[in-house]
Amino acid sequence: MLTAALAPLRHRPFRHLAVGRAATMLGNAVAPIALGFAVLDLTGSVRDLGLVVGARSLTNVLFLLFGGVLADRLPRQAVMVASLSAAALTQGAVAALVLTDTATISLLVVLGAVNGVLSGLAWPAAAALVPQTVPAELLQSANAVNRLGINAAMIGGASLGGLLVAGAGPGWGLLVDALTFALAAVAFSRIRVAAVARPATNRPHPLRDLREGWGEFVARSWVWVVVLGFLLINFAYASSVNVLGPRIADETIGRFAWGLVLAAQTAGMVAGAALALRIRVRRFLLLGVLCMGVDAVLLVTLAWTSSVWLLIGTAFVAGVAVEQFSIAWETSMQRHIPADRLARVYSYDALGSFLAIPLGQIAIGPVAEGLGTGRTLLIAAGIVLVAVLGMLADPGVRRLDSSPSATVPEERGATVPDGPPDPGTSVLSSVDTAPAR
């Protein structure tokens, strides 16, 4: 059973993809901890921290649609290499500023905004590349294995981030993030897959591409309903953890313990991905949406207790639960969205899901100062529960069949290789199906 679950690793393009995404997430697990405490060390202001992280999130959202168009036009691995290489340079500049004590809030906001642009260009390409690296029947296993590697890297990154911030200073954590971007760029440069078959057009135009992607996005109720749900969840949860979390840690459990809490959540994600390797349910998306309610429990626990062990335990359970949604969502998207439009649908998904993150990160500081941190966290937990109930109200979410037999691949035409054939490459035809976060 385990050998079959790990079958995607037999495909060389998928191995390079998994390594690249794991390397990126190793650094990205360090970066929020390091950046959060770097800003607090600089000014001590939670408002400034909200501005820095909000600037990155805002530009990330603004460039997602353009990233989706690029990823459906160009070789997706090439888009990843270019964006990751540039991200290594910008994050290296942030690390240098912090290490040399020359950082200012203005510089951190600008560099964070640039890094957000690069992330927006890369995210749709990375998400849409998975179906090109394995046969269609291995998609659920591939997504689970991919998430296992990502989450294992995040565990190490969160723990390393806590150690670096407490022992050496936040600048070294930011330098690690820059180095992992460079490593990921090398891994993606080694991916060789067949190009996605695209219908011939006389003169491709970005607006036409965006309209086509929008048509796919709104054609399925389960897609846009889940995206709206995650707009609310991300507004409440991301701002609570990324902005209020470091402040609570400084006042109660300490910086290293906060790193352990984040690491425990990621450990739960690893366990959740391992569980998803064995799960075979037809209503996988329904199960995943139900599991998202556990995020509210973690926010309530953070509001009501300063017990490190209770926070670690709750974070672990939340990680297990949330990972069921992540893998269910990826698999549902890849099985039900045409391959030549997948990156654009992913970009609309990410745009809607992430749209409220910068607003929440900028607003939550003043709200917490006015209402109190505990009360703000309880309100955020209530928003998460409302979002989950809203998603469950949609019949499409409740009834979507995520099993391999639910969709029948339909070949649009022969594919044209992006590069030399690779012994591990899986040549996949485009999938044309009906009704993502």
Secondary structure, DSSP 4 states (H G I P E B T S, - for coil): -HHHHTGGGGSHHHHHHHHHHHHHHHHHHHHHHHHHHHHHHHT--HHHHHHHHHHHHHHHHHTHHHHHHHHHHS-HHHHHHHHHHHHHHHHHHHHHHHHTT---HHHHHHHHHHHHHHHHHHHHHHHHHGGGTS-GGGHHHHHHHHHHHHHHHHHHHHHHHHHHHHHT-HHHHHHHHHHHHHHHHHHHHT---BPPP----SS--HHHHHHHHHHHHHT-HHHHHHHHHHHHHHHHHHHIIIIIHHHHHHHTT-HHHHHHHHHHHHHHHHHHHHHHHH---TTHHHHHHHHTTHHHHHHHHHHH---HHHHHHHHHHHHHHHHHHHHHHHHHHHHHS-GGGHHHHHHHHHHHHHTTHHHHHHHHHHHHHHH-HHHHHHHHHHHHHHHHHHHHT-HHHHH---SGGG------S---BSSS--TT-------------
